[in-house]
Amino acid sequence: MGLDDPFPIEKCSGRVRGAILAEFQGRCPTIREVASISDAQWLTVPNIGPTTLEELRSMAQPLPNGEDGAAASQMPDHEILSRLSRLQRELNILVGAIRTRLNATHSRRNPHR
């Protein structure tokens, strides 16, 4: 399966299928289109939570015969770097959200500081 092939929406649960169709205005997107949306963005879509996001990601990034290294070795360098950059941005968003929550929790526990 290539990145420009249609996303296998028929294999998704009803919840994931509905969320994808809503996000793409009723049309079936390509695997690349689904994969290009960050986890943080997907989590803002109604009916997408951590479990459904995991299902979506497992279908958006299929690995042929479970060979992780082989899939990456066939990818062009610019695509690997693009994926790395996207993952780093997502990681920074998550780290920021965690820090914000920790600071808010700390402020509530220590209101005089």
N, C-alpha and C positions, 0 to 999 in steps of 0.2 A: 504494500500500500504506500503510495506516494503522498507527499504533503498537499498536492493539488487535487487529490482524489476527494470525492464527496465524503463528508464525515459519516460514519456508520450509524446514523441516527436510529435506524430500525433496531439496533442492538441495545439501545439505551432503555432505562426504565422510563416509565411515563413521566415522572417528575423531571428528569434530565431532558427528555425529548421536548417537553413543553417549554422549559426554560431556554433551551437552544433556539427553538422556533420563535419564541417571543423576542429573544435578543437579536435575531437576524430577520425580523419582520416577516416571519412565516416561510422563509426559504431555507433549504438545507445548505449549510456552509461547507467550505472545504476543511480538511483537517488543519491546514495552515491557518485559516481564519480562527478556528476554535483555539488552536495552540497559541496564537498571538495575543490572546486576551490574558492579562495577568490574573493570578489567583486572587489578588486583592479586588480586582474589578469583578471577577465572577462572583465573589462572595457578597457583592452588593445587589446581585440579580435575585429577584424573588424565587424562592424554592431551591436556591443553591446554598447549601451549607457544606461543612467539611466532608461529610460522607458522599454527597452527590458530586462535589468537586473532585474527590478522589476517583469516582467512577468516570467522570468526564475526562480527567487527565489520563487515566489508563487507556482510554480509547483514542485520545488525541495524540498520544505518543507511543504507538505500538512498536514493540521491538521484534524484528523478525527472528523467530526461533529462540527468543529470550537472550539473544546475543547483544548485550549492551555495548561492548567494545566495537563489535563489527558495525553496528549502526552508526556510531560516532565516527569511525574511520572512513565511512563512505560519504559522510557529510562534508560539504565544502567548508573551508576555514571560516569564511565570512558568516556562514550560518551557525557554526559552533560559537563564534565570538558573539553573534547576535543573541543566541540563547543564553550564553554566560552573562551578558550584559543585562538581559531581562531578569534573570534569576537574581542577580546582585541587586537590581532595583527593588524587586519584590522582597528580598531579604531586608534591605534597608527600611522599607515601609513597615515590615513586621517588627523589626527591632524598635523603630520609633513608636509604634502602637504599644508594644510591651512596656517601653520606658514610660510612656504617658500613663498607662494604667498603674504601673508601680508607683509613680510619683503621686497620682491621685489617691491611691490606697494609703501611701505614707502620710499624705497631708491630712486625710480623714482620721488617721490614728493619732497623729501628733498635731492637733490644731493650733497650738501655741508656738510652733516653730516657724 
